[in-house]
């Protein structure tokens, strides 16, 4: 349900989703794999409707529902 809520929130600012595999580099989850879903628009990371002030807040947040479950 969290994924569907996120997809509904970003659907107006994206035209594709890219699934990226990653590994936590350090901390309690070091070495664990995760999948991150990045929203893209026109081949670039998707921007929020309120974008324009600069900084990381301009871009839609990726979906990463990581946990300690392998």
Secondary structure, DSSP 8 states (H G I E B T S, - for coil): -HHHHHHHHHGGG-SEEEEEEEE--SSTTTT-EEEEEEEEETTEE-B-TT--S-SGGGB---B----S--
